[in-house]
Amino acid sequence: MSGMRLTDTGISEKLNATVMNAVVYDTYGTPEVLRVEKVDIPEPKNNEVLIEVHATSVNSWDWDLLRGKPFVNRIGAFRHPRYRILGADIAGRVISVGSGAKRFKPGDEVFGDLSGCGWGGFAEYVCANEEALTPKPAGITHVQAASIPQAAVLALQGLRNQGNLQKGEHVLINGAGGGVGTFAIQYAKLQGAEVTAVDRGEKLDMLLEIGADHVLDYTKEDFAASGPSYNLILDVVGNRSAFALKRALVKGGTYVMIGGLMPYILLNLVGSPFVSWLEKKKLSLLIHKPNHGDQMIWKELVESGQVTPRIGREYTLSETSQALRDLGEGRVNGKAVVCLKKATNDD
């Protein structure tokens, strides 16, 4: 392999192989279109590193790209998927580095969000721009580390950047039982907020366990029907109109949508200026921005024990299709993680 610096003999020996196992797909569809296939191990370019993937978590963006829905995910890739190998959130060990890479060396343990540099996490090895990566938090497993990048950063950017969360405010998290929601609950509590978490009934005990002050089963109770109660609503699922949910906001409150169904996204974008003017309530849509600085914030929070990643279920690489199916059907408490190596603190 040209253009790489190999400085660790034990690690470089792993590159005797030229192919790896990866979960690939060639057409949009349900998880059944995924298959495990032998593909070439990639070579890192100038500012990239090659990572041996120990764990990779599953996100709703993987689910959307797999199905090609909403249609915006097919822009520039109408007939065939843009990325043959999905998987953005990874944790693992650097194997080799490109000639221009300076931040990491072989043997370093890292985690990061690859959605801005080509995806490819559902594989035994992946190349990534070193700027997408952060040193793995000490004292946790690669499985836990892989659960952090996208979900935790979305929670942080939604609450801090878009929501401007303040101490003492009452925040409601809709769809709190997944990856974003479980990180959002813990972060909001650290900021001194009162937290109401909404999800299906079987997840409520878990939500209380990680710090929620109040929980609601959306199948039995409509939080928007009781009138103004919340300073901030973080909507992780986006399956209802913001115009219906804004009734639960106090005057001056903020609604932040993280993904969701396209009709509701468009309605939010079109209607937010009028709501802001007429009702003094802010409706906003969070645009995900992978951010090394924000990953560092979570690294420190996890290392200090202030936040604990919540892993709902672990899967093998060959079970990736099942992981996506479970995610799409909302059956995972916290994060679904695909494990490629044994999960230990020093794996």
Secondary structure in CASP SS format (residue, H / E / C, confidence):
PFRMAT SS
TARGET T0000
AUTHOR 0000-0000-0000
METHOD secondary structure of the structure
MODEL  1
M C 1.00
S C 1.00
G C 1.00
M E 1.00
R E 1.00
L C 1.00
T C 1.00
D C 1.00
T H 1.00
G H 1.00
I H 1.00
S H 1.00
E H 1.00
K H 1.00
L H 1.00
N H 1.00
A C 1.00
T C 1.00
V E 1.00
M E 1.00
N E 1.00
A E 1.00
V E 1.00
V E 1.00
Y C 1.00
D C 1.00
T C 1.00
Y C 1.00
G C 1.00
T C 1.00
P H 1.00
E H 1.00
V H 1.00
L C 1.00
R E 1.00
V E 1.00
E E 1.00
K E 1.00
V E 1.00
D E 1.00
I C 1.00
P C 1.00
E C 1.00
P C 1.00
K C 1.00
N C 1.00
N C 1.00
E E 1.00
V E 1.00
L E 1.00
I E 1.00
E E 1.00
V E 1.00
H E 1.00
A E 1.00
T E 1.00
S E 1.00
V C 1.00
N C 1.00
S H 1.00
W H 1.00
D H 1.00
W H 1.00
D H 1.00
L H 1.00
L H 1.00
R H 1.00
G C 1.00
K C 1.00
P C 1.00
F H 1.00
V H 1.00
N H 1.00
R H 1.00
I C 1.00
G C 1.00
A C 1.00
F C 1.00
R C 1.00
H C 1.00
P C 1.00
R C 1.00
Y C 1.00
R C 1.00
I C 1.00
L C 1.00
G C 1.00
A C 1.00
D E 1.00
I E 1.00
A E 1.00
G E 1.00
R E 1.00
V E 1.00
I E 1.00
S E 1.00
V E 1.00
G E 1.00
S C 1.00
G C 1.00
A C 1.00
K C 1.00
R C 1.00
F C 1.00
K C 1.00
P C 1.00
G C 1.00
D C 1.00
E E 1.00
V E 1.00
F E 1.00
G E 1.00
D E 1.00
L C 1.00
S C 1.00
G C 1.00
C C 1.00
G C 1.00
W C 1.00
G C 1.00
G C 1.00
F C 1.00
A E 1.00
E C 1.00
Y E 1.00
V E 1.00
C E 1.00
A E 1.00
N E 1.00
E H 1.00
E H 1.00
A H 1.00
L E 1.00
T E 1.00
P E 1.00
K C 1.00
P C 1.00
A C 1.00
G C 1.00
I C 1.00
T C 1.00
H H 1.00
V H 1.00
Q H 1.00
A H 1.00
A H 1.00
S C 1.00
I C 1.00
P H 1.00
Q H 1.00
A H 1.00
A H 1.00
V H 1.00
L H 1.00
A H 1.00
L H 1.00
Q H 1.00
G H 1.00
L H 1.00
R H 1.00
N H 1.00
Q H 1.00
G C 1.00
N C 1.00
L C 1.00
Q C 1.00
K C 1.00
G C 1.00
E C 1.00
H E 1.00
V E 1.00
L E 1.00
I E 1.00
N E 1.00
G C 1.00
A C 1.00
G C 1.00
G E 1.00
G H 1.00
V H 1.00
G H 1.00
T H 1.00
F H 1.00
A H 1.00
I H 1.00
Q H 1.00
Y H 1.00
A H 1.00
K H 1.00
L H 1.00
Q C 1.00
G C 1.00
A C 1.00
E E 1.00
V E 1.00
T E 1.00
A E 1.00
V E 1.00
D E 1.00
R C 1.00
G H 1.00
E H 1.00
K H 1.00
L H 1.00
D H 1.00
M H 1.00
L H 1.00
L H 1.00
E H 1.00
I C 1.00
G C 1.00
A C 1.00
D C 1.00
H E 1.00
V E 1.00
L E 1.00
D E 1.00
Y C 1.00
T C 1.00
K C 1.00
E C 1.00
D C 1.00
F H 1.00
A H 1.00
A H 1.00
S H 1.00
G C 1.00
P C 1.00
S C 1.00
Y E 1.00
N E 1.00
L E 1.00
I E 1.00
L E 1.00
D E 1.00
V C 1.00
V C 1.00
G C 1.00
N C 1.00
R C 1.00
S C 1.00
A H 1.00
F H 1.00
A H 1.00
L H 1.00
K H 1.00
R H 1.00
A H 1.00
L E 1.00
V E 1.00
K E 1.00
G E 1.00
G E 1.00
T E 1.00
Y E 1.00
V E 1.00
M E 1.00
I C 1.00
G C 1.00
G C 1.00
L C 1.00
M H 1.00
P H 1.00
Y H 1.00
I H 1.00
L H 1.00
L H 1.00
N H 1.00
L H 1.00
V H 1.00
G H 1.00
S H 1.00
P H 1.00
F H 1.00
V H 1.00
S H 1.00
W H 1.00
L H 1.00
E H 1.00
K C 1.00
K C 1.00
K E 1.00
L E 1.00
S E 1.00
L E 1.00
L C 1.00
I C 1.00
H C 1.00
K C 1.00
P C 1.00
N C 1.00
H H 1.00
G H 1.00
D H 1.00
Q H 1.00
M H 1.00
I H 1.00
W H 1.00
K H 1.00
E H 1.00
L H 1.00
V H 1.00
E H 1.00
S C 1.00
G C 1.00
Q C 1.00
V C 1.00
T C 1.00
P C 1.00
R C 1.00
I E 1.00
G E 1.00
R E 1.00
E E 1.00
Y E 1.00
T C 1.00
L H 1.00
S H 1.00
E H 1.00
T H 1.00
S H 1.00
Q H 1.00
A H 1.00
L H 1.00
R H 1.00
D H 1.00
L H 1.00
G H 1.00
E C 1.00
G C 1.00
R C 1.00
V C 1.00
N C 1.00
G E 1.00
K E 1.00
A E 1.00
V E 1.00
V E 1.00
C E 1.00
L C 1.00
K C 1.00
K C 1.00
A C 1.00
T C 1.00
N C 1.00
D C 1.00
D C 1.00
END
